[in-house]
Amino acid sequence: MATSSITKNFVISGQKQVEKFADAIEASANDKTPRVPINVTYLQGADEIAKFMNTRKNMDAASE
């Protein structure tokens, strides 16, 4: 997980290390992952969930 490295202790000493660290932070901030649009269906109630699961079960059986 990406956030696990935040909890680690590390020491930055010397001008070159400070500059490298700052450059890495800037590069990280500028390197954004593009958003990918997705289709979402919200299920409400047991009937809709059961219908969805049956459809999925049928699709899985057909692919085998």
MOUR-V218198 format. One record per helix or strand of 3 or more residues. SS is the DSSP state (H for helix, E for strand). FROM is the first residue (numbers start at 1). TO is the last residue. If there is no record, write none. Layout:
SS:FROM:TO
SS:FROM:TO
//
This chain:
H:2:7
H:15:30
H:45:63
//
